[in-house]
Amino acid sequence: MANGRIVCPYDKWCLLQGLNLSDILVETEKRGSSFDELLTIPEQDDWIYSDGKSTSCIAFVLEMYKEAGLFDPIADSIQVTEFTIKDAYTLRFFENNSSRLPKWCNDADDVKLPYCQIRGKYRMELPGYNSVDPYPHMNERCPSMPPKYSRPRNC
């Protein structure tokens, strides 16, 4: 919120540029919707806000994957802005055969991981690594309630 005004994404999602939160709530109700519904509208990768394009680090990486064709033939139905870091590492995009990983990858570790951890004092744990095939509208309707952030399959 800046100067009592809501800044992206809420004003972009409901196309109510420049309104404050109370005005957005009133206008949303006038349109027969609710603030809860407003919060569940998937952000579109091509949205450009008043201060320019907005993205997270993981959305930037996944946008490169998308441009490289990893999401083809369903790329047009994928909004990478809806992905979390966990969503990214669970995508079935990575080498499945650990014998094809570089030899140095797991040499210094007593636990053989299915991926390379390049650096770090602590071992990364990536539950569900490389286990989910992309599907149309992936992650657009997933619940995300703490602390477990559990979600149904193919939400």
C-alpha positions as CSV (number, residue, x, y, z in Angstrom):
1,M,0.0,0.0,0.0
2,A,1.4,3.4,-0.9
3,N,-0.2,6.6,0.2
4,G,-3.4,4.8,1.1
5,R,-3.6,3.3,-2.4
6,I,-3.4,-0.3,-3.2
7,V,-0.5,-1.0,-5.6
8,C,-0.3,-4.0,-7.8
9,P,-1.4,-6.7,-8.0
10,Y,-4.9,-6.0,-6.6
11,D,-5.6,-3.0,-8.7
12,K,-4.4,-4.8,-11.8
13,W,-6.4,-8.0,-11.1
14,C,-9.7,-6.2,-10.9
15,L,-8.8,-3.4,-13.4
16,L,-9.5,-0.8,-10.8
17,Q,-6.3,1.3,-11.1
18,G,-5.7,3.8,-8.4
19,L,-8.4,2.8,-5.9
20,N,-7.7,2.4,-2.2
21,L,-8.6,-0.9,-0.5
22,S,-12.1,0.2,0.7
23,D,-13.0,1.4,-2.8
24,I,-11.8,-1.9,-4.3
25,L,-13.9,-3.8,-1.8
26,V,-17.0,-1.8,-2.7
27,E,-16.4,-2.1,-6.4
28,T,-15.7,-5.8,-6.2
29,E,-19.0,-6.3,-4.3
30,K,-20.9,-4.2,-6.9
31,R,-19.6,-6.5,-9.6
32,G,-21.0,-9.5,-7.7
33,S,-17.7,-10.9,-6.5
34,S,-15.8,-11.0,-3.2
35,F,-12.4,-10.0,-2.1
36,D,-11.6,-13.7,-1.5
37,E,-12.5,-14.4,-5.2
38,L,-10.4,-11.4,-6.2
39,L,-7.4,-12.8,-4.5
40,T,-7.7,-16.1,-6.4
41,I,-7.6,-14.6,-9.9
42,P,-4.4,-16.0,-11.5
43,E,-1.8,-13.4,-12.3
44,Q,-1.0,-13.3,-16.0
45,D,2.6,-13.4,-17.1
46,D,2.1,-10.6,-19.6
47,W,0.6,-8.1,-17.2
48,I,2.4,-4.8,-17.1
49,Y,1.9,-2.7,-14.0
50,S,2.2,1.1,-13.6
51,D,5.8,0.6,-12.5
52,G,6.6,-1.9,-15.3
53,K,6.7,-5.7,-15.5
54,S,6.8,-7.5,-12.1
55,T,8.2,-10.9,-11.4
56,S,9.9,-13.0,-8.7
57,C,13.2,-14.8,-9.1
58,I,11.5,-18.2,-9.7
59,A,9.1,-16.7,-12.2
60,F,12.1,-15.3,-14.1
61,V,13.7,-18.7,-14.3
62,L,10.5,-20.4,-15.3
63,E,9.8,-17.8,-17.9
64,M,13.2,-18.8,-19.4
65,Y,12.1,-22.4,-19.3
66,K,8.9,-21.4,-21.0
67,E,10.7,-19.5,-23.7
68,A,13.0,-22.5,-24.2
69,G,10.0,-24.7,-24.9
70,L,10.0,-26.8,-21.8
71,F,6.3,-26.2,-21.3
72,D,5.4,-26.9,-24.9
73,P,2.8,-27.8,-26.2
74,I,0.9,-26.3,-23.2
75,A,3.0,-23.1,-22.8
76,D,0.1,-20.8,-23.6
77,S,-1.9,-22.2,-20.6
78,I,1.0,-21.8,-18.1
79,Q,1.3,-18.6,-16.0
80,V,4.7,-18.9,-14.3
81,T,3.9,-16.0,-12.0
82,E,1.7,-18.6,-10.2
83,F,4.6,-20.9,-9.3
84,T,6.5,-21.2,-6.1
85,I,10.1,-22.4,-5.7
86,K,8.7,-25.9,-4.7
87,D,6.5,-25.9,-7.8
88,A,9.7,-25.3,-9.9
89,Y,11.8,-28.0,-8.4
90,T,9.0,-30.6,-8.6
91,L,8.6,-30.1,-12.3
92,R,9.7,-33.2,-14.2
93,F,12.3,-31.3,-16.2
94,F,15.4,-32.7,-14.7
95,E,17.8,-35.6,-15.2
96,N,16.1,-38.8,-13.9
97,N,19.1,-41.1,-14.2
98,S,21.5,-40.2,-11.4
99,S,24.3,-42.2,-13.1
100,R,24.3,-39.4,-15.8
101,L,25.0,-36.7,-13.2
102,P,28.7,-35.5,-13.1
103,K,30.9,-37.7,-10.9
104,W,31.8,-34.8,-8.6
105,C,28.1,-34.3,-7.9
106,N,27.8,-36.7,-5.0
107,D,31.4,-37.8,-4.4
108,A,31.9,-35.9,-1.1
109,D,28.5,-36.9,0.3
110,D,27.5,-40.1,2.1
111,V,24.0,-39.6,0.9
112,K,23.4,-39.9,-2.9
113,L,21.0,-37.2,-4.0
114,P,19.1,-37.4,-7.3
115,Y,20.4,-33.9,-8.0
116,C,23.6,-31.9,-7.7
117,Q,24.0,-29.6,-4.8
118,I,26.9,-27.4,-6.0
119,R,27.7,-25.7,-2.7
120,G,26.6,-25.3,0.9
121,K,27.3,-26.5,4.3
122,Y,23.9,-28.0,4.7
123,R,22.2,-30.5,2.4
124,M,19.2,-29.3,0.5
125,E,16.0,-31.3,0.9
126,L,13.7,-31.0,-2.0
127,P,10.6,-33.1,-1.4
128,G,8.9,-34.3,-4.6
129,Y,11.9,-33.3,-6.7
130,N,11.4,-33.9,-10.4
131,S,8.0,-35.6,-9.9
132,V,5.3,-33.5,-11.5
133,D,4.5,-33.4,-15.2
134,P,3.4,-29.9,-16.3
135,Y,-0.4,-29.6,-17.1
136,P,-2.6,-26.8,-18.4
137,H,-3.3,-24.0,-15.9
138,M,-0.9,-25.6,-13.4
139,N,-0.9,-24.0,-10.0
140,E,-3.7,-21.5,-10.8
141,R,-6.2,-22.8,-8.3
142,C,-4.0,-24.3,-5.5
143,P,-4.8,-23.6,-1.9
144,S,-1.9,-22.4,0.2
145,M,-2.7,-22.5,3.9
146,P,0.2,-22.6,6.3
147,P,1.9,-24.3,7.9
148,K,2.0,-27.4,5.6
149,Y,0.8,-25.8,2.3
150,S,-0.7,-29.1,1.4
151,R,-2.6,-29.2,-1.9
152,P,-4.7,-31.6,-3.9
153,R,-3.1,-33.3,-6.9
154,N,-3.3,-31.2,-10.1
155,C,-5.0,-28.3,-8.4
